[in-house]
């Protein structure tokens, strides 16, 4: 455990942290892992896929179906993670199915997972400082391992696994991550940065040597690229994505 934590602390990139996570979880028999983090939490999910940090070693076909078909919106453990913190056994899914609490959309996700032998595991949902931020990691066991066996393993090692997961999450969100996004142009970045500094459109036009109409155009295109409605949202989202307020050459 100490070696794993030391490696996390020494990691300088998201890729290095992810590699440490996969190695650590595999030691406990979790051969498929999915980590997700969003600063744009909704009431029912971890937010839009395009706005999230998603890391996984699942097969590409699984990920394509899970995200392209938006199954994650109705995945029982994603819903649980969006509303809770801590660790939860996937026996939660079986209990919901047995009690008749699952709706048709959730059952579709359950059938999809069964088809890929995603059967037993645990989910850890993290506590974040913002009510709009949420992160979680799903740990799937080898298909030959039952949920009872996973629960027994968690009884013995769950506290350690959760502590490592918490540390990995904190390290992960401290590092820059570009992920799936549409990059802003240099002019769009500059205009958003000046908005973030509290400048008016006219101020920005004077600073950048442009007309106010051109500045408005850059801000509009930035909003479209970031898929937001307001310039304030654009500044926030671009900042989270490390697209603005970077040193030259770091974006």
C-alpha positions as CSV (number, residue, x, y, z in Angstrom):
1,X,0.0,0.0,0.0
2,X,2.8,2.5,0.9
3,X,4.6,1.7,-2.4
4,X,1.4,2.3,-4.3
5,X,0.8,5.6,-2.6
6,X,4.4,6.7,-3.1
7,X,4.0,5.9,-6.8
8,X,0.8,8.0,-7.0
9,X,2.4,11.0,-5.4
10,X,5.4,10.8,-7.8
11,X,3.1,10.6,-10.9
12,X,3.3,13.6,-13.2
13,X,0.6,12.7,-15.7
14,X,-2.9,11.3,-15.8
15,X,-1.5,8.3,-17.8
16,X,0.9,7.5,-15.0
17,X,-1.8,7.6,-12.4
18,X,-4.1,5.5,-14.5
19,X,-1.3,2.9,-15.0
20,X,-0.8,2.7,-11.2
21,X,-4.5,2.3,-10.7
22,X,-4.8,-0.6,-13.1
23,X,-1.8,-2.4,-11.6
24,X,-3.1,-1.9,-8.0
25,X,-6.7,-3.1,-8.8
26,X,-5.5,-6.1,-10.8
27,X,-3.7,-7.4,-7.7
28,X,-7.2,-7.9,-6.2
29,X,-8.6,-9.5,-9.2
30,X,-10.4,-6.5,-10.7
31,X,-9.4,-6.8,-14.4
32,X,-11.7,-4.2,-15.9
33,X,-11.8,-0.7,-14.5
34,X,-13.7,2.5,-15.4
35,X,-12.9,5.8,-13.9
36,X,-15.0,8.9,-14.5
37,X,-15.0,12.5,-13.3
38,X,-17.1,15.4,-14.2
39,X,-17.4,19.0,-13.0
40,X,-20.9,19.2,-14.6
41,X,-22.9,16.8,-12.5
42,X,-26.6,16.4,-13.4
43,X,-29.3,15.1,-11.1
44,X,-29.3,11.7,-12.8
45,X,-25.7,11.1,-14.1
46,X,-22.1,12.2,-14.0
47,X,-22.8,14.6,-16.9
48,X,-22.2,14.6,-20.6
49,X,-19.5,12.1,-21.8
50,X,-17.8,14.9,-23.8
51,X,-17.4,17.0,-20.7
52,X,-16.0,14.2,-18.5
53,X,-12.7,12.6,-17.9
54,X,-13.3,8.9,-18.7
55,X,-10.6,6.3,-18.5
56,X,-11.2,2.6,-19.0
57,X,-9.5,-0.6,-20.1
58,X,-12.8,-2.2,-21.2
59,X,-12.9,-3.5,-24.8
60,X,-13.6,-0.9,-27.4
61,X,-16.8,-2.5,-28.4
62,X,-18.2,-2.3,-24.9
63,X,-17.2,1.4,-24.5
64,X,-18.7,2.2,-27.9
65,X,-22.0,0.7,-26.9
66,X,-22.0,2.1,-23.4
67,X,-21.2,5.7,-24.4
68,X,-22.3,6.1,-28.0
69,X,-25.7,4.6,-27.2
70,X,-25.8,6.6,-23.9
71,X,-26.4,3.6,-21.8
72,X,-24.4,5.2,-19.0
73,X,-27.3,7.6,-18.4
74,X,-29.3,4.7,-17.0
75,X,-26.6,2.5,-15.6
76,X,-27.7,1.7,-12.0
77,X,-24.2,2.1,-10.5
78,X,-23.7,5.4,-12.3
79,X,-26.9,6.7,-10.9
80,X,-25.9,5.4,-7.4
81,X,-22.5,7.1,-7.7
82,X,-24.1,10.4,-8.8
83,X,-26.1,10.6,-5.6
84,X,-23.8,9.0,-3.0
85,X,-20.3,8.7,-1.7
86,X,-18.4,5.7,-0.4
87,X,-18.3,2.1,-1.7
88,X,-21.1,0.0,-2.9
89,X,-21.3,-3.7,-3.8
90,X,-22.8,-4.5,-7.2
91,X,-25.2,-6.8,-5.3
92,X,-27.2,-3.5,-5.2
93,X,-28.0,-4.1,-8.8
94,X,-29.3,-7.6,-8.2
95,X,-31.4,-6.4,-5.3
96,X,-33.0,-3.7,-7.4
97,X,-33.7,-6.2,-10.2
98,X,-35.2,-8.8,-7.7
99,X,-37.4,-6.2,-6.0
100,X,-38.8,-5.0,-9.4
101,X,-37.4,-1.4,-8.8
102,X,-35.5,-1.4,-12.1
103,X,-37.2,0.4,-15.1
104,X,-36.9,-0.8,-18.7
105,X,-33.9,1.5,-19.4
106,X,-31.9,0.1,-16.4
107,X,-32.7,-3.5,-17.4
108,X,-31.3,-2.7,-20.9
109,X,-28.0,-1.7,-19.3
110,X,-28.1,-4.8,-17.1
111,X,-28.6,-7.1,-20.2
112,X,-25.8,-5.2,-22.0
113,X,-23.4,-5.8,-19.1
114,X,-24.4,-9.5,-18.9
115,X,-23.6,-9.9,-22.6
116,X,-20.1,-8.7,-21.9
117,X,-19.8,-10.7,-18.7
118,X,-19.6,-7.6,-16.5
119,X,-21.2,-9.4,-13.6
120,X,-19.6,-8.7,-10.3
121,X,-17.7,-5.8,-8.7
122,X,-17.7,-2.7,-6.6
123,X,-18.1,1.0,-7.2
124,X,-16.4,3.7,-5.2
125,X,-17.9,7.2,-5.4
126,X,-15.8,10.1,-4.2
127,X,-16.6,13.2,-2.2
128,X,-15.7,16.5,-3.9
129,X,-15.7,20.1,-2.8
130,X,-18.2,21.2,-5.4
131,X,-21.8,20.1,-5.6
132,X,-21.5,20.0,-9.4
133,X,-18.3,17.8,-9.3
134,X,-18.4,14.1,-9.1
135,X,-16.0,11.2,-9.6
136,X,-16.3,7.5,-9.3
137,X,-14.5,4.3,-10.2
138,X,-16.2,1.0,-11.1
139,X,-14.2,-2.2,-10.5
140,X,-15.3,-5.3,-12.4
141,X,-14.1,-8.7,-11.3
142,X,-13.1,-11.6,-13.6
143,X,-16.3,-13.2,-15.0
144,X,-15.6,-16.4,-13.2
145,X,-15.7,-14.6,-9.8
146,X,-19.1,-14.4,-8.1
147,X,-20.4,-11.3,-6.3
148,X,-20.3,-13.2,-3.0
149,X,-16.6,-13.8,-3.6
150,X,-16.1,-10.1,-4.4
151,X,-18.0,-9.1,-1.2
152,X,-15.8,-11.4,0.8
153,X,-12.7,-9.9,-0.7
154,X,-14.0,-6.4,0.1
155,X,-14.7,-7.4,3.7
156,X,-11.0,-8.1,4.0
157,X,-9.4,-5.5,1.8
158,X,-12.1,-2.9,1.0
159,X,-10.8,-0.3,3.4
160,X,-7.4,-0.4,1.8
161,X,-8.8,-0.4,-1.7
162,X,-11.0,2.6,-1.0
163,X,-8.2,4.6,0.6
164,X,-6.0,4.0,-2.5
165,X,-8.9,4.9,-4.7
166,X,-9.5,8.2,-2.8
167,X,-5.8,9.1,-3.1
168,X,-5.8,8.2,-6.8
169,X,-8.8,10.4,-7.5
170,X,-7.3,13.4,-5.7
171,X,-4.1,13.0,-7.7
172,X,-6.0,12.5,-10.9
173,X,-8.0,15.7,-10.7
174,X,-4.9,17.7,-9.8
175,X,-3.4,17.0,-13.2
176,X,-4.3,18.5,-16.6
177,X,-6.5,16.4,-18.8
178,X,-7.6,17.3,-22.3
179,X,-9.8,14.3,-23.1
180,X,-12.6,14.6,-25.7
181,X,-13.0,18.3,-26.6
182,X,-13.0,20.8,-29.4
183,X,-10.0,23.0,-29.1
184,X,-10.4,26.8,-29.0
185,X,-8.5,29.0,-31.4
186,X,-5.8,31.4,-29.9
187,X,-8.1,34.4,-30.4
188,X,-11.0,32.6,-28.7
189,X,-8.7,31.7,-25.8
190,X,-7.4,35.2,-25.4
191,X,-10.9,36.8,-25.5
192,X,-12.1,34.3,-22.8
193,X,-9.1,35.1,-20.7
194,X,-9.8,38.8,-20.7
195,X,-13.4,38.1,-19.8
196,X,-12.1,36.1,-16.9
197,X,-10.1,39.1,-15.9
198,X,-13.3,41.1,-15.7
199,X,-12.8,43.1,-18.9
200,X,-15.8,44.4,-20.9
201,X,-16.2,43.7,-24.6
202,X,-15.1,47.2,-25.4
203,X,-12.0,46.8,-23.2
204,X,-11.1,43.5,-24.9
205,X,-11.6,45.1,-28.3
206,X,-9.1,47.9,-27.4
207,X,-6.6,45.4,-25.9
208,X,-6.7,43.0,-28.8
209,X,-6.9,45.7,-31.5
210,X,-10.2,44.4,-32.8
211,X,-13.8,45.8,-33.2
212,X,-16.3,44.9,-30.5
213,X,-18.3,42.9,-33.1
214,X,-15.2,40.8,-33.8
215,X,-14.7,40.2,-30.1
216,X,-18.3,39.1,-29.8
217,X,-17.8,36.8,-32.7
218,X,-14.8,35.1,-31.0
219,X,-16.8,34.7,-27.8
220,X,-19.8,33.3,-29.7
221,X,-17.6,30.7,-31.5
222,X,-16.0,29.8,-28.2
223,X,-19.4,29.2,-26.6
224,X,-20.3,27.0,-29.6
225,X,-17.0,25.1,-29.4
226,X,-17.5,24.5,-25.6
227,X,-21.3,23.7,-26.0
228,X,-22.4,26.2,-23.4
229,X,-25.0,29.0,-23.4
230,X,-23.2,31.9,-21.7
231,X,-19.7,33.4,-21.8
232,X,-19.4,32.9,-18.0
233,X,-20.0,29.2,-18.6
234,X,-17.4,29.2,-21.4
235,X,-14.8,30.7,-19.1
236,X,-15.5,28.2,-16.4
237,X,-15.5,25.2,-18.7
238,X,-12.4,26.3,-20.6
239,X,-10.6,26.8,-17.4
240,X,-11.5,23.3,-16.2
241,X,-10.2,21.9,-19.5
242,X,-6.9,23.8,-19.1
243,X,-7.6,25.6,-22.4
244,X,-7.1,29.1,-20.9
245,X,-4.8,30.7,-18.4
246,X,-1.9,28.5,-19.5
247,X,1.7,29.3,-19.9
248,X,2.7,29.6,-23.6
249,X,3.1,26.2,-25.1
250,X,1.2,24.4,-22.3
251,X,-2.3,24.3,-23.9
